[in-house]
Amino acid sequence: MKNSFKIFSAFIFLIALSIAFSAFRAEAPKAAALTSLWYEYDGSGSITDASNYDLLASQPSGEEEAAAICEGNQEICVIQAPEGSSGKPATFDGTMTTEISDAQTNHVESANVKLRQE
């Protein structure tokens, strides 16, 4: 009977100890934020297809500098989007697709979409 009590006590102690230590576990690392870069529309295919944009060799320092790159008619010129691979942006989510389409349709730039100016 004494052995059963000792085993039971040791078991309870180990459970309490594991609960106490689990409260002090290191927090899981958070995912790194995606880097947004500027890409130029190559003029071919859909404006909402990320594969039709190429990374600008020289990144603008901000929105105004990005807008100054664009000359011509009011079509999509450059976009700011999360970095993908091989010089292309990451696949566009619904928000980015809508932002690009709205800029083209309404001829109004946004923070992430710049049009060629007439």
Contacts in CASP RR format, 6 or more apart in sequence:
PFRMAT RR
TARGET T0000
AUTHOR 0000-0000-0000
METHOD contacts of the structure
MODEL  1
MKNSFKIFSAFIFLIALSIAFSAFRAEAPKAAALTSLWYEYDGSGSITDA
SNYDLLASQPSGEEEAAAICEGNQEICVIQAPEGSSGKPATFDGTMTTEI
SDAQTNHVESANVKLRQE
34 82 0 8 1.000
34 83 0 8 1.000
34 90 0 8 1.000
35 82 0 8 1.000
35 83 0 8 1.000
36 80 0 8 1.000
36 81 0 8 1.000
36 82 0 8 1.000
36 83 0 8 1.000
36 112 0 8 1.000
37 55 0 8 1.000
37 56 0 8 1.000
37 59 0 8 1.000
37 80 0 8 1.000
37 81 0 8 1.000
37 83 0 8 1.000
37 89 0 8 1.000
38 55 0 8 1.000
38 56 0 8 1.000
38 59 0 8 1.000
38 60 0 8 1.000
38 66 0 8 1.000
38 78 0 8 1.000
38 79 0 8 1.000
38 80 0 8 1.000
39 53 0 8 1.000
39 54 0 8 1.000
39 55 0 8 1.000
39 56 0 8 1.000
39 78 0 8 1.000
39 79 0 8 1.000
39 80 0 8 1.000
39 81 0 8 1.000
39 87 0 8 1.000
39 88 0 8 1.000
39 89 0 8 1.000
40 53 0 8 1.000
40 54 0 8 1.000
40 56 0 8 1.000
40 69 0 8 1.000
40 77 0 8 1.000
40 78 0 8 1.000
41 47 0 8 1.000
41 52 0 8 1.000
41 53 0 8 1.000
41 75 0 8 1.000
41 76 0 8 1.000
41 77 0 8 1.000
41 78 0 8 1.000
41 79 0 8 1.000
42 52 0 8 1.000
42 53 0 8 1.000
42 54 0 8 1.000
43 52 0 8 1.000
44 52 0 8 1.000
45 52 0 8 1.000
46 52 0 8 1.000
47 75 0 8 1.000
47 76 0 8 1.000
47 100 0 8 1.000
47 101 0 8 1.000
47 104 0 8 1.000
48 92 0 8 1.000
48 97 0 8 1.000
48 100 0 8 1.000
48 101 0 8 1.000
49 92 0 8 1.000
50 81 0 8 1.000
50 84 0 8 1.000
50 88 0 8 1.000
50 89 0 8 1.000
50 90 0 8 1.000
50 91 0 8 1.000
50 92 0 8 1.000
51 88 0 8 1.000
53 79 0 8 1.000
53 81 0 8 1.000
53 88 0 8 1.000
53 89 0 8 1.000
54 87 0 8 1.000
54 88 0 8 1.000
55 87 0 8 1.000
55 88 0 8 1.000
55 89 0 8 1.000
56 69 0 8 1.000
56 78 0 8 1.000
60 66 0 8 1.000
60 68 0 8 1.000
60 69 0 8 1.000
60 78 0 8 1.000
63 111 0 8 1.000
63 114 0 8 1.000
66 78 0 8 1.000
66 80 0 8 1.000
66 114 0 8 1.000
67 109 0 8 1.000
67 114 0 8 1.000
67 117 0 8 1.000
69 77 0 8 1.000
69 78 0 8 1.000
69 114 0 8 1.000
70 77 0 8 1.000
70 78 0 8 1.000
70 114 0 8 1.000
70 115 0 8 1.000
70 116 0 8 1.000
70 117 0 8 1.000
71 116 0 8 1.000
71 117 0 8 1.000
72 116 0 8 1.000
72 117 0 8 1.000
72 118 0 8 1.000
73 116 0 8 1.000
73 118 0 8 1.000
74 107 0 8 1.000
74 115 0 8 1.000
74 116 0 8 1.000
74 117 0 8 1.000
74 118 0 8 1.000
75 104 0 8 1.000
75 115 0 8 1.000
75 116 0 8 1.000
76 100 0 8 1.000
76 103 0 8 1.000
76 104 0 8 1.000
76 113 0 8 1.000
76 115 0 8 1.000
76 116 0 8 1.000
77 114 0 8 1.000
77 115 0 8 1.000
77 116 0 8 1.000
78 113 0 8 1.000
78 114 0 8 1.000
79 89 0 8 1.000
79 96 0 8 1.000
79 100 0 8 1.000
79 112 0 8 1.000
79 113 0 8 1.000
79 114 0 8 1.000
80 111 0 8 1.000
80 112 0 8 1.000
80 113 0 8 1.000
81 89 0 8 1.000
81 90 0 8 1.000
81 92 0 8 1.000
81 96 0 8 1.000
81 112 0 8 1.000
82 89 0 8 1.000
82 90 0 8 1.000
83 89 0 8 1.000
83 90 0 8 1.000
84 90 0 8 1.000
92 100 0 8 1.000
96 112 0 8 1.000
99 110 0 8 1.000
99 112 0 8 1.000
99 113 0 8 1.000
100 113 0 8 1.000
102 108 0 8 1.000
102 110 0 8 1.000
103 109 0 8 1.000
103 110 0 8 1.000
103 113 0 8 1.000
103 115 0 8 1.000
104 115 0 8 1.000
107 115 0 8 1.000
109 115 0 8 1.000
END
